[in-house]
Amino acid sequence: MPLRQAQEMAEEKQLDLYCIAPQIKPPVCKIMNFSKFMYEKQKAAKEARSKQTRPDEVKEIKITPLTSLHDLETKANQAIKLMEKGWKLKLTVFLKGRMISRTDAADDALKKIIEFLKPYGTIDAEPIKEGRLYYCYMTPNKK
């Protein structure tokens, strides 16, 4: 149909004439509410981003050797929620002040939190000591 006739039809219906495929001969156009179309397109893109997997992203759970048992349980519960969503975790023990010489305390603290999380994931490698940090990575179990 001619362009002028299509524009008149769109005006009658109080809608927009949107060219879907301008490179094709003759161009393909559609009569629609353009703002509603763009809103739905943005909504679909946002939903696609939220459902996207994040295998390369890591969440960090930080504790110290002096962290109490109750606080460890709280951090473990937060870590469980993250692992159920599919996040990979970095479990870190931060050594403050003179604690840097007490790597055994850091190792104990890391083992405690690993014990809480063992049913939900697996340790990727042995814990690593790097400066004041003592850490390891944990991958969630497949559902």
PyRosetta script that sets phi, psi and omega in degrees:
from pyrosetta import init, pose_from_sequence

init()
pose = pose_from_sequence("MPLRQAQEMAEEKQLDLYCIAPQIKPPVCKIMNFSKFMYEKQKAAKEARSKQTRPDEVKEIKITPLTSLHDLETKANQAIKLMEKGWKLKLTVFLKGRMISRTDAADDALKKIIEFLKPYGTIDAEPIKEGRLYYCYMTPNKK")
pose.set_psi(1, 149.5)
pose.set_omega(1, -179.7)
pose.set_phi(2, -64.7)
pose.set_psi(2, 151.2)
pose.set_omega(2, -177.4)
pose.set_phi(3, -58.4)
pose.set_psi(3, -43.8)
pose.set_omega(3, -177.8)
pose.set_phi(4, -61.2)
pose.set_psi(4, -41.6)
pose.set_omega(4, -179.9)
pose.set_phi(5, -66.3)
pose.set_psi(5, -40.0)
pose.set_omega(5, 178.7)
pose.set_phi(6, -65.3)
pose.set_psi(6, -39.8)
pose.set_omega(6, 178.3)
pose.set_phi(7, -65.0)
pose.set_psi(7, -38.9)
pose.set_omega(7, 178.5)
pose.set_phi(8, -65.8)
pose.set_psi(8, -40.7)
pose.set_omega(8, 178.2)
pose.set_phi(9, -62.6)
pose.set_psi(9, -40.8)
pose.set_omega(9, 179.2)
pose.set_phi(10, -65.1)
pose.set_psi(10, -39.8)
pose.set_omega(10, 178.6)
pose.set_phi(11, -66.2)
pose.set_psi(11, -38.5)
pose.set_omega(11, 178.3)
pose.set_phi(12, -59.6)
pose.set_psi(12, -42.7)
pose.set_omega(12, -177.7)
pose.set_phi(13, -86.5)
pose.set_psi(13, 0.4)
pose.set_omega(13, -178.7)
pose.set_phi(14, 55.8)
pose.set_psi(14, 45.1)
pose.set_omega(14, 177.2)
pose.set_phi(15, -125.3)
pose.set_psi(15, -179.7)
pose.set_omega(15, -178.6)
pose.set_phi(16, -105.1)
pose.set_psi(16, 150.8)
pose.set_omega(16, 173.4)
pose.set_phi(17, -99.8)
pose.set_psi(17, 113.2)
pose.set_omega(17, -175.6)
pose.set_phi(18, -113.2)
pose.set_psi(18, 128.0)
pose.set_omega(18, -179.9)
pose.set_phi(19, -85.9)
pose.set_psi(19, 110.4)
pose.set_omega(19, -177.1)
pose.set_phi(20, -79.8)
pose.set_psi(20, -44.1)
pose.set_omega(20, -177.7)
pose.set_phi(21, -132.7)
pose.set_psi(21, 86.0)
pose.set_omega(21, -177.2)
pose.set_phi(22, -73.3)
pose.set_psi(22, -20.8)
pose.set_omega(22, -176.5)
pose.set_phi(23, -78.3)
pose.set_psi(23, -16.0)
pose.set_omega(23, -179.3)
pose.set_phi(24, -84.0)
pose.set_psi(24, 146.5)
pose.set_omega(24, 176.6)
pose.set_phi(25, -103.8)
pose.set_psi(25, 121.1)
pose.set_omega(25, -13.0)
pose.set_phi(26, -72.6)
pose.set_psi(26, 153.6)
pose.set_omega(26, -179.3)
pose.set_phi(27, -61.5)
pose.set_psi(27, 145.2)
pose.set_omega(27, -179.9)
pose.set_phi(28, -96.5)
pose.set_psi(28, 125.5)
pose.set_omega(28, -179.9)
pose.set_phi(29, -125.7)
pose.set_psi(29, 160.1)
pose.set_omega(29, -178.4)
pose.set_phi(30, -139.5)
pose.set_psi(30, 141.0)
pose.set_omega(30, 176.7)
pose.set_phi(31, -92.7)
pose.set_psi(31, 118.6)
pose.set_omega(31, -176.3)
pose.set_phi(32, -157.8)
pose.set_psi(32, 170.9)
pose.set_omega(32, 172.9)
pose.set_phi(33, -86.4)
pose.set_psi(33, 104.8)
pose.set_omega(33, -172.0)
pose.set_phi(34, -65.1)
pose.set_psi(34, -39.8)
pose.set_omega(34, -178.9)
pose.set_phi(35, -65.6)
pose.set_psi(35, -37.5)
pose.set_omega(35, 177.1)
pose.set_phi(36, -66.8)
pose.set_psi(36, -39.4)
pose.set_omega(36, 178.0)
pose.set_phi(37, -60.7)
pose.set_psi(37, -46.1)
pose.set_omega(37, -179.3)
pose.set_phi(38, -66.9)
pose.set_psi(38, -38.6)
pose.set_omega(38, 178.1)
pose.set_phi(39, -61.1)
pose.set_psi(39, -47.1)
pose.set_omega(39, -179.9)
pose.set_phi(40, -65.5)
pose.set_psi(40, -35.1)
pose.set_omega(40, 178.3)
pose.set_phi(41, -66.1)
pose.set_psi(41, -43.5)
pose.set_omega(41, 178.1)
pose.set_phi(42, -65.5)
pose.set_psi(42, -40.0)
pose.set_omega(42, 179.3)
pose.set_phi(43, -63.2)
pose.set_psi(43, -42.9)
pose.set_omega(43, 178.6)
pose.set_phi(44, -65.1)
pose.set_psi(44, -39.5)
pose.set_omega(44, 178.9)
pose.set_phi(45, -66.0)
pose.set_psi(45, -40.4)
pose.set_omega(45, 178.9)
pose.set_phi(46, -64.6)
pose.set_psi(46, -41.8)
pose.set_omega(46, 178.8)
pose.set_phi(47, -65.6)
pose.set_psi(47, -38.9)
pose.set_omega(47, 178.6)
pose.set_phi(48, -63.9)
pose.set_psi(48, -39.0)
pose.set_omega(48, 178.3)
pose.set_phi(49, -66.3)
pose.set_psi(49, -38.7)
pose.set_omega(49, -177.3)
pose.set_phi(50, -71.3)
pose.set_psi(50, -28.8)
pose.set_omega(50, 179.9)
pose.set_phi(51, -87.3)
pose.set_psi(51, -3.5)
pose.set_omega(51, -178.3)
pose.set_phi(52, -67.4)
pose.set_psi(52, 140.2)
pose.set_omega(52, 177.7)
pose.set_phi(53, -77.7)
pose.set_psi(53, 152.9)
pose.set_omega(53, -178.2)
pose.set_phi(54, -123.9)
pose.set_psi(54, 65.2)
pose.set_omega(54, -175.3)
pose.set_phi(55, -70.0)
pose.set_psi(55, -25.0)
pose.set_omega(55, -175.7)
pose.set_phi(56, -93.3)
pose.set_psi(56, -7.9)
pose.set_omega(56, -178.4)
pose.set_phi(57, -93.5)
pose.set_psi(57, 144.6)
pose.set_omega(57, -174.3)
pose.set_phi(58, -127.8)
pose.set_psi(58, 136.8)
pose.set_omega(58, 173.0)
pose.set_phi(59, -102.0)
pose.set_psi(59, 142.9)
pose.set_omega(59, -176.8)
pose.set_phi(60, -108.9)
pose.set_psi(60, 134.4)
pose.set_omega(60, 173.8)
pose.set_phi(61, -113.4)
pose.set_psi(61, 115.6)
pose.set_omega(61, -175.2)
pose.set_phi(62, -108.2)
pose.set_psi(62, 133.0)
pose.set_omega(62, 175.1)
pose.set_phi(63, -137.5)
pose.set_psi(63, 173.2)
pose.set_omega(63, 172.9)
pose.set_phi(64, -120.8)
pose.set_psi(64, 166.5)
pose.set_omega(64, 177.8)
pose.set_phi(65, -63.3)
pose.set_psi(65, -20.9)
pose.set_omega(65, -178.4)
pose.set_phi(66, -93.7)
pose.set_psi(66, 4.3)
pose.set_omega(66, -179.7)
pose.set_phi(67, -63.5)
pose.set_psi(67, 130.0)
pose.set_omega(67, -176.8)
pose.set_phi(68, -70.9)
pose.set_psi(68, 163.8)
pose.set_omega(68, -176.9)
pose.set_phi(69, -61.8)
pose.set_psi(69, -41.3)
pose.set_omega(69, 179.9)
pose.set_phi(70, -63.5)
pose.set_psi(70, -42.2)
pose.set_omega(70, 178.5)
pose.set_phi(71, -65.6)
pose.set_psi(71, -36.2)
pose.set_omega(71, 176.4)
pose.set_phi(72, -62.8)
pose.set_psi(72, -40.8)
pose.set_omega(72, 178.7)
pose.set_phi(73, -63.7)
pose.set_psi(73, -41.2)
pose.set_omega(73, 179.1)
pose.set_phi(74, -63.1)
pose.set_psi(74, -46.1)
pose.set_omega(74, 178.7)
pose.set_phi(75, -64.7)
pose.set_psi(75, -37.3)
pose.set_omega(75, 179.0)
pose.set_phi(76, -65.0)
pose.set_psi(76, -40.3)
pose.set_omega(76, 178.1)
pose.set_phi(77, -62.7)
pose.set_psi(77, -40.5)
pose.set_omega(77, 176.5)
pose.set_phi(78, -64.4)
pose.set_psi(78, -40.9)
pose.set_omega(78, 179.4)
pose.set_phi(79, -64.5)
pose.set_psi(79, -37.7)
pose.set_omega(79, 178.7)
pose.set_phi(80, -62.3)
pose.set_psi(80, -43.4)
pose.set_omega(80, 178.5)
pose.set_phi(81, -60.7)
pose.set_psi(81, -41.7)
pose.set_omega(81, 179.2)
pose.set_phi(82, -65.8)
pose.set_psi(82, -41.7)
pose.set_omega(82, -178.5)
pose.set_phi(83, -67.8)
pose.set_psi(83, -33.9)
pose.set_omega(83, 177.2)
pose.set_phi(84, -66.2)
pose.set_psi(84, -27.1)
pose.set_omega(84, 176.4)
pose.set_phi(85, -82.7)
pose.set_psi(85, -8.2)
pose.set_omega(85, 176.5)
pose.set_phi(86, 102.5)
pose.set_psi(86, 7.9)
pose.set_omega(86, -179.7)
pose.set_phi(87, -76.1)
pose.set_psi(87, 146.1)
pose.set_omega(87, 171.2)
pose.set_phi(88, -88.8)
pose.set_psi(88, 142.8)
pose.set_omega(88, -176.4)
pose.set_phi(89, -113.2)
pose.set_psi(89, 148.3)
pose.set_omega(89, 169.7)
pose.set_phi(90, -114.7)
pose.set_psi(90, 111.4)
pose.set_omega(90, 179.9)
pose.set_phi(91, -92.0)
pose.set_psi(91, 117.4)
pose.set_omega(91, -173.5)
pose.set_phi(92, -122.7)
pose.set_psi(92, 133.8)
pose.set_omega(92, 171.1)
pose.set_phi(93, -108.7)
pose.set_psi(93, 119.6)
pose.set_omega(93, -179.5)
pose.set_phi(94, -96.3)
pose.set_psi(94, 123.9)
pose.set_omega(94, -178.3)
pose.set_phi(95, -94.3)
pose.set_psi(95, 117.5)
pose.set_omega(95, -178.2)
pose.set_phi(96, -96.4)
pose.set_psi(96, 144.6)
pose.set_omega(96, 172.3)
pose.set_phi(97, 49.1)
pose.set_psi(97, -124.7)
pose.set_omega(97, -177.8)
pose.set_phi(98, -75.8)
pose.set_psi(98, -5.8)
pose.set_omega(98, 179.8)
pose.set_phi(99, -65.5)
pose.set_psi(99, -14.8)
pose.set_omega(99, -177.9)
pose.set_phi(100, -59.8)
pose.set_psi(100, -26.8)
pose.set_omega(100, 178.7)
pose.set_phi(101, -83.3)
pose.set_psi(101, -10.9)
pose.set_omega(101, -177.4)
pose.set_phi(102, -102.7)
pose.set_psi(102, 67.4)
pose.set_omega(102, -179.9)
pose.set_phi(103, -68.2)
pose.set_psi(103, -23.5)
pose.set_omega(103, 177.7)
pose.set_phi(104, -64.9)
pose.set_psi(104, -37.0)
pose.set_omega(104, 177.7)
pose.set_phi(105, -67.7)
pose.set_psi(105, -38.6)
pose.set_omega(105, 178.1)
pose.set_phi(106, -65.4)
pose.set_psi(106, -41.5)
pose.set_omega(106, 178.8)
pose.set_phi(107, -62.5)
pose.set_psi(107, -41.7)
pose.set_omega(107, 178.1)
pose.set_phi(108, -62.8)
pose.set_psi(108, -44.0)
pose.set_omega(108, -179.4)
pose.set_phi(109, -63.5)
pose.set_psi(109, -41.3)
pose.set_omega(109, 179.4)
pose.set_phi(110, -66.8)
pose.set_psi(110, -39.7)
pose.set_omega(110, 178.8)
pose.set_phi(111, -64.6)
pose.set_psi(111, -36.8)
pose.set_omega(111, 179.3)
pose.set_phi(112, -62.2)
pose.set_psi(112, -47.6)
pose.set_omega(112, -178.3)
pose.set_phi(113, -70.0)
pose.set_psi(113, -32.0)
pose.set_omega(113, 176.9)
pose.set_phi(114, -65.4)
pose.set_psi(114, -38.5)
pose.set_omega(114, 178.4)
pose.set_phi(115, -62.0)
pose.set_psi(115, -38.7)
pose.set_omega(115, 177.6)
pose.set_phi(116, -63.6)
pose.set_psi(116, -37.5)
pose.set_omega(116, -172.1)
pose.set_phi(117, -95.1)
pose.set_psi(117, -4.7)
pose.set_omega(117, -175.2)
pose.set_phi(118, -55.0)
pose.set_psi(118, -40.7)
pose.set_omega(118, 179.5)
pose.set_phi(119, -66.8)
pose.set_psi(119, -16.6)
pose.set_omega(119, -173.9)
pose.set_phi(120, -104.2)
pose.set_psi(120, -13.3)
pose.set_omega(120, -178.3)
pose.set_phi(121, -164.3)
pose.set_psi(121, 177.5)
pose.set_omega(121, -180.0)
pose.set_phi(122, -124.7)
pose.set_psi(122, 147.8)
pose.set_omega(122, 177.8)
pose.set_phi(123, -78.0)
pose.set_psi(123, 132.0)
pose.set_omega(123, -178.6)
pose.set_phi(124, -74.4)
pose.set_psi(124, -42.4)
pose.set_omega(124, -178.4)
pose.set_phi(125, -151.8)
pose.set_psi(125, 170.0)
pose.set_omega(125, 178.0)
pose.set_phi(126, -61.7)
pose.set_psi(126, 150.5)
pose.set_omega(126, 178.8)
pose.set_phi(127, -57.9)
pose.set_psi(127, 144.9)
pose.set_omega(127, -177.1)
pose.set_phi(128, -115.7)
pose.set_psi(128, 137.2)
pose.set_omega(128, 174.9)
pose.set_phi(129, -104.9)
pose.set_psi(129, 123.5)
pose.set_omega(129, -178.4)
pose.set_phi(130, -138.6)
pose.set_psi(130, 100.4)
pose.set_omega(130, -177.5)
pose.set_phi(131, 65.8)
pose.set_psi(131, -122.2)
pose.set_omega(131, 179.2)
pose.set_phi(132, -90.4)
pose.set_psi(132, 0.4)
pose.set_omega(132, -178.4)
pose.set_phi(133, -105.6)
pose.set_psi(133, 141.1)
pose.set_omega(133, 175.4)
pose.set_phi(134, -129.4)
pose.set_psi(134, 113.4)
pose.set_omega(134, -169.8)
pose.set_phi(135, -144.1)
pose.set_psi(135, 165.2)
pose.set_omega(135, 172.2)
pose.set_phi(136, -152.0)
pose.set_psi(136, 163.5)
pose.set_omega(136, 179.9)
pose.set_phi(137, -107.3)
pose.set_psi(137, 144.3)
pose.set_omega(137, 179.6)
pose.set_phi(138, -129.7)
pose.set_psi(138, 131.2)
pose.set_omega(138, 179.2)
pose.set_phi(139, -105.5)
pose.set_psi(139, 136.0)
pose.set_omega(139, 179.2)
pose.set_phi(140, -67.6)
pose.set_psi(140, 149.7)
pose.set_omega(140, 174.9)
pose.set_phi(141, -69.6)
pose.set_psi(141, 149.4)
pose.set_omega(141, 176.6)
pose.set_phi(142, -72.0)
pose.set_psi(142, 144.9)
pose.set_omega(142, -179.3)
pose.set_phi(143, -80.2)
pose.dump_pdb("model.pdb")
